[in-house]
């Protein structure tokens, strides 16, 4: 048999480079595996949380109108800001703008919450408010990437991909990382991608933000033409050809990922239809999430789906509140826009927290809420607020964090984080810590260096730990 040109080159001296490259690639993969799995189950130490539900509010909700009450701002409406504005601003801004919403105190510790979130306010004893978050980018695209991947200018793996890479999944018949109704704007797929991590760790999107959540389903999950044994035989035949190709060629991550995706797709047929089926949910549960009301039904479905995935062992679930208009990005008409947005998400979020708690899931599920940045205390135009990455609020609830607790602070007007400052890298480091992962040890060797979600920074804020 006459060897092919590829075979001849690989067998000759010219092929030594091919052999060396293959060895290097396999060594890098082995080194990465050793770093990420220091003990058999993937944890570096005992975890406080098993899984994460990330409630992403796209566009940047205003911290000073939701959870970060500023009495001095309320008393200074229309005055010049005594605090110097950031060197980099997204748009021209004017005088101080008081919040148009009233704040009341809730919970055992009297935590202030605005009238935008009357239902979430009832859950404050389970929530740890992070009032000193800050980032580095005033533009949506960069800020979204920073929040999701730890980098605002390079393609990096998303935090869901890092979590799945470090811990794997608790249910082999479902994806380990699911993103429900994600936005395709401002980074799009990069915000749930795996970048240089093996492709099996990327998020599986269900639906998109511009479509109703009733469409957030896996398409063609059942096969009416072929039985399960027939599909298994078909898949094995395809896999034999693919594995033969892998044996004859250098490392091909894309093909390995395709093999894994075929296998997962086959296994999902047993569990995914049931996970997406709400027919067994009680009327009381559906009402708890607001699915019985037109204004809350869309986001309510997303939150209920997140709970169903979480209880079935999906490691990281993201739920995105967005639309085809301006989301939480109120450069004008702050009152109108935030009223609309909060009304859509308030009841479903409270329903999710309540449901998780009554099922015992909140004990080992970490819920993270937030947007890519906050808003300015000064007005843009007459009734809007500009982007503000210098200081804003996110919150965590559930496994491992102190409930009814306020951590950090912005200045008296809400412009800059000033106390216990918590950079986005710190948020990531703390989230990984709660999952039993050391952010400095969860690394992957790529292009000659070890990468991690927190880059070369990040600090675990232990004061928020229960």
Secondary structure, 3 states (H helix, E strand, C coil): CCCCHHHHHHHCHHHHHHHHHHHHHHHHHHHHHHHHCCCCCCCCCCCCCCEEEEEEECCCCCHHHCCCCCHHHHCCCCCCCCCCCCCCCCCCCCCECCCCCCEEEECCCCEEEEHHHCCHHHHHHHEEEEEEEECCCCCHHHHHHHHHHCCCCCCCCCHHHHHHHHHCCCCCCCCCEEEEEECCCCCHHHHHCCCCCCHHHCCEEEEECCCCHHHCCCCCCCCCCCCHHHHHHHHHHHHHHHHHHHHHCCCCHHHHHHHHHHHHHHHHHHHHHHHCCCCCCCHHHHHHCCCCCHHHHHHHHHHHHHHHHHHCCCCEEEEEECCCCCCCCCCCCHHHHHHHHHHHHHHHHHHHHHHHHHCCCCCCEEEEEECCCEEEEEEECCCEEEEECCCEEEEEEECCECCCEEECEECCCCCCEEECCEEHHHHHHHHHHHCCCCCCCCCEEECCEEECCCCCCCCCCHHHEC
